[in-house]
Amino acid sequence: MSEPVRRLFFALWPDEAVNAQLTDATESARRQLGEAGARLVATANIHITLAFLGNLAEERYRCVIKAAGRVQASSFALLLDRWGFFRRAQVGYLAPSRIPGELEHLVGRLWEEAESCGLKPDHRPYQPHLTFARKVTARLDFPPPESVLWKPVDFVLVSSVTHASGAAYRVLKRWPLANGKLDHGPEYSA
């Protein structure tokens, strides 16, 4: 019998207020892309992936949880202010024009710690983006988006399960960013 596995990734996960802002900022583009046949990402699922870990067995999952607890990173402001399109993946997204150094540091530290659990880092340049549509077949040609300023206070580990209707995500654990305003209670305990 094979050991159960979880499909996991680290992410920035918006709180309700930021989620509402992101939903509003992408509403017109979502509507137009939906009418053109794109598959829209459920607003409850919008996030920015920091590190995709893949399918992990229980032992490696426990290692990743411990490793993430060693990550020290500062809070930062992320201004999402431009549309983007990954042609090969057929993904429409909202992204920052400038990547804060603290965000790059956080991603680097997550991969360093993931390596200690035997995971191989993604060596492609990190491109933070918030996917809001899939099966997008043409470059986005919309007026500039309404900018959203997001100040994450934590990062999360997320489990992904794929269904015929799309992916279902569940936040498994949260870790605070230094200097962020925390209001998440005991979920931060080790």
KAZIFEN-V96442 format. One record per pair of residues at least 12 apart in sequence whose C-alpha atoms are under 6 Angstrom apart, sorted by the first residue. I is the first residue (numbers start at 1). GAP is how many residues later the second one is. Records with the same first field share a line. If there is no record, write none. Layout:
I->GAP ; GAP
//
This chain:
4->53
5->50 ; 51 ; 52
6->49 ; 50
7->47 ; 48 ; 152 ; 153
8->45 ; 46 ; 150 ; 151
9->42 ; 43 ; 44 ; 148 ; 149
10->40 ; 41 ; 146 ; 147
11->37 ; 38 ; 39 ; 144 ; 145
12->35 ; 36 ; 143
13->34
25->121
38->96 ; 97 ; 98
39->94 ; 95 ; 96
40->92 ; 93
41->91 ; 92
47->83
48->81 ; 82
50->57
63->54
67->46
73->33 ; 104 ; 105
74->103 ; 104
75->102 ; 103 ; 104 ; 105
76->75
77->73 ; 74
78->71 ; 72
79->17 ; 69 ; 70
80->15 ; 16 ; 67 ; 68
81->15 ; 66
82->12 ; 13
85->54
90->44 ; 45 ; 46 ; 47
91->42 ; 43 ; 45
92->39 ; 41
93->36 ; 37 ; 38 ; 39
94->35 ; 36
95->34
153->23 ; 24 ; 27
154->21 ; 22 ; 23
155->19 ; 20
156->17 ; 18
157->14 ; 15 ; 16
158->12 ; 13 ; 14
174->14
175->13
//
